[in-house]
């Protein structure tokens, strides 16, 4: 029988709150429901296993940092850098999120139903079969995918056209796929557009279906539409700025 633990975060400093979460995990909880969260940082820091954590409120910065395995579902917005350096697991955010979402993410998935701030996906990276995935339902602010070294960053544009500036600044690995056309003027140094192939569409379709399932959306209109695929123009985008090759 599944073991559920309830934690009230009202007025609790982030250190004792995280201590309560760790104790619940150590005691064999399968599910943790945390209510009245208001800005407490580092929730899910370094946690492992298959536990599911529901957060009601607004978690603070570095949600799921270094996490490896659990699922965190945020029933609201999240502050900066959810998924920071995450190894495995999943973060589902039913609202918006702040800057640097999925910063240096190394594996797992971060799904945001709404919009995100600046520098989403910065320094995302991958190794062998570990490919991190960031999906944004709405839009993102400037410097999306900055210095990306790997992974998939998918922007669905549920609220309208994407007009993000400086996309893929310094990107040297991975890919950014954005619903609709992307003006060349929105691309930053090191990024280039290529056609989305049928193979690409088939590859991202399961990701879109999973995202839609988490948020109660119909996936089909999100699959059979135009997308722009953005990849590195070079493995060394700034070579001309620090060498005379």
C-alpha positions in Angstrom: 0.0 0.0 0.0 1.3 3.4 -1.0 2.5 5.6 1.8 1.6 9.3 1.6 3.0 12.0 3.8 1.6 15.5 4.2 3.8 18.5 5.1 2.6 22.0 5.9 5.1 24.5 4.7 3.4 27.6 6.1 6.0 29.8 7.7 8.7 27.0 7.7 12.2 28.0 6.8 13.6 26.0 3.8 16.1 24.1 5.9 13.7 22.4 8.3 11.2 22.0 5.4 13.8 20.1 3.4 14.7 18.1 6.5 11.1 17.0 6.8 11.1 16.0 3.1 14.3 13.9 3.5 12.9 12.2 6.6 9.8 11.2 4.8 11.8 9.8 2.0 14.0 7.9 4.4 10.9 6.5 6.2 9.7 5.0 2.9 7.1 7.5 1.7 5.9 7.0 -1.9 4.2 10.4 -2.1 4.7 13.7 -0.4 2.2 16.5 -0.5 3.5 19.8 0.6 1.0 22.7 1.2 1.5 26.4 1.7 4.9 26.6 0.0 6.0 30.2 -0.4 9.6 30.7 -1.8 11.4 27.9 0.1 14.5 27.0 -1.9 16.2 23.7 -2.7 13.1 21.5 -2.5 14.1 18.1 -3.8 17.8 18.9 -3.6 19.8 15.7 -4.4 16.8 13.4 -3.8 16.9 9.9 -5.4 14.3 7.2 -5.9 10.8 7.0 -7.4 9.0 9.2 -5.0 6.4 11.8 -6.2 6.3 15.2 -4.5 3.3 17.5 -5.0 3.9 21.2 -4.2 1.0 23.5 -3.6 2.2 27.1 -3.7 5.4 28.7 -5.2 8.7 26.9 -4.6 11.8 29.0 -4.5 15.0 28.8 -6.5 16.8 25.7 -7.4 13.9 23.3 -7.2 15.1 19.8 -7.9 18.8 20.8 -8.0 21.0 17.7 -8.4 17.9 15.5 -8.2 18.1 12.0 -9.6 14.9 10.1 -10.1 11.9 11.6 -8.3 8.9 13.4 -9.9 8.0 16.9 -8.6 4.6 18.4 -9.6 4.2 22.1 -8.9 0.5 23.1 -8.7 1.3 26.8 -9.4 4.3 28.9 -10.4 8.0 28.3 -9.7 10.9 30.7 -9.1 14.3 30.7 -10.8 16.3 27.7 -12.0 14.0 24.7 -11.4 15.9 21.6 -12.6 19.3 23.1 -12.1 21.9 20.4 -12.8 19.3 17.7 -12.5 20.5 14.2 -13.4 17.2 12.3 -13.8 13.5 12.5 -12.9 10.8 14.9 -13.8 9.6 18.4 -12.8 6.1 19.4 -13.9 5.1 23.0 -13.4 1.4 23.9 -13.9 2.1 27.7 -14.0 5.0 29.9 -15.1 8.7 29.7 -14.1 11.5 32.2 -13.6 14.9 32.6 -15.2 17.5 29.9 -15.9 15.0 27.0 -16.0 16.9 23.7 -16.5 20.3 25.5 -15.9 23.0 22.9 -16.6 20.5 20.1 -16.7 22.1 16.7 -17.4 19.1 14.4 -17.6 15.4 14.0 -17.0 12.6 16.3 -18.0 11.2 19.7 -17.0 7.8 20.6 -18.3 6.4 24.1 -17.8 2.8 24.7 -18.8 3.1 28.5 -19.1 6.0 30.9 -19.8 9.5 31.1 -18.5 12.0 33.9 -18.0 15.4 34.6 -19.4 18.2 32.1 -20.2 16.0 29.0 -20.2 18.0 25.9 -20.9 21.4 27.6 -20.3 24.3 25.2 -20.3 22.0 22.1 -20.9 24.2 19.2 -21.7 24.1 15.4 -22.4 26.3 12.4 -22.2 25.8 9.3 -24.3 22.1 8.2 -23.8 21.3 10.8 -21.1 19.5 13.5 -22.9 17.7 16.3 -20.9 14.4 17.6 -22.1 12.9 21.0 -21.4 9.4 21.7 -22.8 7.8 25.2 -22.5 4.1 25.4 -23.2 4.1 29.2 -23.7 7.0 31.3 -24.5 10.4 32.4 -23.2 12.4 35.5 -22.7 15.8 36.3 -24.3 18.8 34.1 -24.5 16.9 30.8 -24.7 19.3 27.9 -25.0 22.4 30.0 -24.2 25.6 27.9 -24.4 23.6 24.7 -24.9 25.9 21.7 -25.1 23.2 19.0 -25.5 19.6 18.0 -25.0 16.2 19.0 -26.4 14.5 22.4 -25.8 11.0 22.5 -27.2 8.8 25.6 -27.2 5.1 25.0 -28.0 3.9 28.6 -28.2 0.4 27.8 -26.8 -0.4 31.5 -26.4 0.9 32.8 -29.8 3.9 33.4 -31.9 7.4 33.2 -30.4 9.4 36.4 -30.6 12.3 35.5 -28.3 15.5 37.4 -28.9 19.1 36.0 -29.0 18.0 32.4 -29.3 20.9 29.9 -29.0 23.6 32.4 -28.1 26.8 30.3 -28.1 25.0 27.0 -28.7 27.4 24.2 -29.5 25.3 21.1 -28.9 21.7 20.0 -28.6 18.7 21.4 -30.4 16.0 24.1 -29.9 12.7 23.3 -31.6 10.1 26.1 -31.7 6.5 26.0 -32.9 6.0 28.3 -36.0 8.5 30.3 -38.0 11.4 32.0 -36.2 12.8 35.2 -37.7 16.5 35.1 -38.5 16.9 38.3 -36.5 15.9 36.4 -33.4 18.9 34.0 -33.7 22.1 34.8 -31.8 25.7 34.1 -32.6 26.4 30.4 -33.1 22.8 29.4 -34.0 21.3 28.4 -37.3 18.0 27.2 -38.6 17.5 23.9 -40.4 14.3 22.2 -41.7 12.4 19.9 -39.3 12.4 16.5 -41.0 9.8 13.8 -40.8 12.2 11.9 -38.6 12.5 14.9 -36.3 8.7 15.2 -36.0 8.4 11.5 -35.2 11.1 11.9 -32.5 9.5 14.8 -30.7 5.9 13.5 -31.0 6.1 11.2 -27.9 7.5 14.2 -25.9 4.6 16.4 -27.0 2.1 13.6 -26.1 3.6 13.2 -22.7 3.6 17.0 -22.1 -0.1 17.2 -23.2 -1.0 14.3 -21.0 0.4 15.9 -17.9 -1.6 19.1 -18.5 -4.8 17.7 -20.0 -4.2 19.0 -23.5 -5.0 17.5 -26.9 -1.6 16.6 -28.4 -2.5 16.2 -32.0 -2.8 20.0 -32.9 0.7 20.4 -31.4 2.2 17.6 -33.5 1.0 18.4 -37.0 2.0 22.0 -37.2 5.1 23.9 -38.4 8.2 23.9 -36.3 11.6 25.6 -36.6 14.6 23.6 -35.6 17.7 25.5 -34.4 21.0 23.8 -34.0 24.7 24.9 -33.6 26.2 26.5 -36.6 29.6 25.3 -35.3 31.0 23.3 -32.4 33.1 26.4 -31.6 30.7 29.4 -32.1 33.1 32.0 -30.6 36.4 30.8 -32.2 36.9 34.0 -34.0 36.8 36.0 -30.8 39.7 34.3 -29.0 41.9 32.8 -31.7 43.4 33.7 -35.0 42.6 30.4 -36.8 
